[in-house]
Amino acid sequence: MDLAYPAARVAIEYESDLHRTDPATFRKDLTRGEHLKDVDWWLVRATADDVGRGVDRFVQRVRRLLQAGLSAPHDHRFATLR
């Protein structure tokens, strides 16, 4: 995970071309992301488009998730895995 907001349970993972072309990196990141979701975190996966020409939309999305995560419970389907 590249950036985390633990109080809101939001994690951001930047997906570079290495994630797409290196099988070991891809598998490691995929597993880590699934583990985060299992313990009720939201995982935001970002690409160069998100931090380039789409940055405004990306920032709005992250802000929305942070506000929601700080003010209300997340999806608790997996709460027993904690």
Number of C-alpha atoms within 10 A of each C-alpha: 14 9 11 16 14 12 9 19 21 22 21 17 16 16 15 11 10 11 16 12 10 10 11 12 13 14 13 11 16 12 11 13 20 12 13 16 16 17 18 19 21 23 19 18 14 15 13 13 10 15 14 10 10 12 14 11 12 17 13 11 12 16 12 11 19 19 11 15 19 15 10 9 11 17 12 11 10 11 11 8 10 7
